[in-house]
Amino acid sequence: MKNLLSIILIISIVLTSCEDSMPVINKEYKLQYDRNSNIYLVKIKNEEALIGGHIMFYGYNKNFIIVQQKFPQNITEANLANNYNDRQKAVFKSNLSEYYIFKIDTDSVFGPFDKKEYLSVRKSLNIPSILKLNHSTLSHYTNGQRKDVGYKIMDEDVIDIKNLEGNESVYF
């Protein structure tokens, strides 16, 4: 009986330590990753991917979730002959980004946008200027996963660098 309790305890510890460490944005949405190092915005209820790809920075309030992600499409299309790992490295080393806006009350996704379009749509949706990209997913990539993700080039127009959470290891 003691052995059975010990086994159950060990299994419980292992299962809890393997829990998803990606952030929950609110009761309905969270970030989720897959084995290919992609980070998605998903709806918790049904795990529906709302914004896919390599989300690097995000911010949110009660009305909106905003994200910046690596722009994989042109890179991967141009390198289809290369193997998957080479394409992933090209995406991570790229400085190309795209932006998305998710309107919470209507479950509406706007994007992808380049920076100019993103700022224009923000204005048209009356997104307060105080809402910035102030969270980073860097810790997910660097905690034993990837070391080649380009987080060092950050645009102060859209990223709240002074209050950025989750990007501590960028500053050495």
C-alpha positions as CSV (number, residue, x, y, z in Angstrom):
1,M,0.0,0.0,0.0
2,K,2.9,2.4,0.8
3,N,4.4,1.6,-2.6
4,L,1.2,2.4,-4.3
5,L,0.9,5.8,-2.5
6,S,4.5,6.6,-3.4
7,I,3.9,5.8,-7.0
8,I,0.7,7.9,-7.1
9,L,2.6,10.8,-5.5
10,I,5.5,10.6,-8.0
11,I,3.1,10.4,-10.9
12,S,1.2,13.5,-9.6
13,I,4.4,15.4,-9.2
14,V,5.5,14.5,-12.8
15,L,2.1,15.4,-14.3
16,T,2.0,18.8,-12.5
17,S,5.5,19.7,-13.4
18,C,4.6,19.1,-17.1
19,E,1.7,21.6,-17.0
20,D,1.5,24.2,-19.7
21,S,3.7,27.2,-18.6
22,M,2.4,29.6,-21.2
23,P,0.5,32.6,-19.9
24,V,-3.2,32.8,-19.6
25,I,-4.3,36.2,-20.8
26,N,-7.7,36.2,-19.2
27,K,-10.3,33.5,-18.4
28,E,-11.0,32.9,-22.0
29,Y,-7.7,33.2,-23.9
30,K,-4.1,32.0,-23.5
31,L,-0.9,31.5,-25.4
32,Q,-0.2,28.0,-26.5
33,Y,2.9,26.5,-28.0
34,D,3.5,23.4,-30.2
35,R,6.5,21.2,-30.8
36,N,7.6,23.3,-33.8
37,S,8.2,26.3,-31.5
38,N,5.1,28.1,-32.7
39,I,3.2,30.2,-30.2
40,Y,-0.5,30.8,-30.8
41,L,-3.3,32.8,-29.2
42,V,-6.0,30.3,-28.5
43,K,-9.4,30.2,-27.0
44,I,-9.3,28.2,-23.8
45,K,-12.8,26.7,-24.2
46,N,-12.1,24.8,-27.4
47,E,-8.4,25.3,-28.0
48,E,-9.2,27.1,-31.2
49,A,-6.2,28.9,-32.6
50,L,-7.1,32.6,-33.2
51,I,-3.7,33.9,-34.2
52,G,-1.0,31.5,-35.1
53,G,2.7,31.6,-35.8
54,H,5.6,32.8,-33.7
55,I,4.1,35.3,-31.4
56,M,6.9,37.3,-29.8
57,F,5.3,40.2,-28.0
58,Y,1.8,40.7,-26.8
59,G,-0.3,43.1,-24.8
60,Y,-3.9,43.2,-23.7
61,N,-6.7,45.0,-21.8
62,K,-10.3,44.0,-21.2
63,N,-11.2,44.8,-24.8
64,F,-8.2,43.9,-27.0
65,I,-5.3,41.6,-27.4
66,I,-2.5,42.8,-29.6
67,V,0.4,40.7,-30.9
68,Q,3.6,41.0,-32.9
69,Q,4.8,37.8,-34.5
70,K,7.7,36.8,-36.7
71,F,6.7,36.9,-40.4
72,P,7.2,33.3,-41.6
73,Q,5.3,33.2,-44.9
74,N,7.8,34.8,-47.3
75,I,10.7,33.1,-45.7
76,T,9.3,29.6,-45.7
77,E,7.8,30.0,-49.2
78,A,11.2,31.1,-50.5
79,N,13.0,28.2,-48.8
80,L,10.6,25.3,-49.5
81,A,13.5,23.3,-50.8
82,N,15.3,23.6,-47.5
83,N,14.5,21.3,-44.6
84,Y,12.2,22.3,-41.9
85,N,14.9,23.2,-39.4
86,D,16.6,25.5,-41.9
87,R,13.3,27.3,-42.6
88,Q,12.7,27.7,-38.8
89,K,16.1,29.2,-38.3
90,A,15.5,31.6,-41.2
91,V,12.2,32.7,-39.5
92,F,13.7,33.2,-36.1
93,K,16.7,35.2,-37.4
94,S,14.5,37.4,-39.6
95,N,13.7,41.0,-38.6
96,L,10.4,40.9,-40.4
97,S,7.3,41.2,-38.2
98,E,3.5,41.4,-38.6
99,Y,0.9,42.6,-36.2
100,Y,-2.6,41.4,-35.2
101,I,-5.4,42.9,-33.2
102,F,-8.0,40.6,-31.5
103,K,-11.2,42.3,-30.4
104,I,-12.4,40.3,-27.4
105,D,-16.1,41.2,-27.3
106,T,-16.7,40.1,-30.9
107,D,-14.0,37.4,-31.2
108,S,-12.7,39.3,-34.3
109,V,-9.2,39.0,-35.6
110,F,-7.7,42.0,-37.6
111,G,-4.5,41.4,-39.5
112,P,-1.9,40.6,-40.5
113,F,-0.6,44.2,-40.8
114,D,2.7,45.8,-41.3
115,K,3.6,48.5,-38.7
116,K,2.0,51.4,-40.6
117,E,-1.3,49.5,-41.2
118,Y,-1.3,48.2,-37.6
119,L,-1.0,51.8,-36.2
120,S,-3.8,53.0,-38.5
121,V,-6.2,50.2,-37.5
122,R,-5.4,50.7,-33.8
123,K,-6.5,54.3,-34.3
124,S,-9.7,53.4,-36.2
125,L,-10.6,50.8,-33.5
126,N,-10.0,53.5,-30.7
127,I,-7.4,51.3,-29.0
128,P,-6.0,53.5,-26.2
129,S,-2.4,54.5,-26.7
130,I,-1.5,53.2,-23.3
131,L,-2.1,49.6,-24.6
132,K,1.3,48.5,-25.9
133,L,3.1,45.2,-26.5
134,N,4.4,44.8,-22.9
135,H,4.8,41.0,-22.6
136,S,7.4,38.8,-24.3
137,T,7.5,35.1,-25.1
138,L,11.3,35.1,-25.0
139,S,11.5,32.9,-21.9
140,H,9.6,30.1,-23.6
141,Y,12.1,30.0,-26.4
142,T,15.2,30.3,-24.3
143,N,14.3,27.9,-21.5
144,G,16.0,24.9,-23.0
145,Q,14.5,25.4,-26.4
146,R,16.0,27.9,-28.9
147,K,18.8,30.4,-28.7
148,D,18.4,31.9,-32.1
149,V,15.2,33.9,-31.7
150,G,15.7,37.6,-32.6
151,Y,14.3,39.5,-29.7
152,K,17.0,42.1,-29.4
153,I,15.6,44.5,-32.1
154,M,12.6,46.0,-30.6
155,D,10.5,48.9,-32.0
156,E,9.8,51.5,-29.2
157,D,6.8,52.8,-31.2
158,V,4.8,49.6,-30.5
159,I,6.7,47.8,-27.7
160,D,6.8,49.1,-24.1
161,I,10.4,48.3,-23.6
162,K,10.7,49.9,-20.1
163,N,7.8,47.8,-18.8
164,L,8.4,44.7,-20.9
165,E,7.8,41.4,-18.9
166,G,9.4,38.1,-19.9
167,N,12.3,39.5,-21.8
168,E,14.9,39.8,-19.0
169,S,17.6,37.6,-20.6
170,V,17.9,40.0,-23.6
171,Y,19.7,42.5,-21.5
172,F,23.1,41.1,-20.7
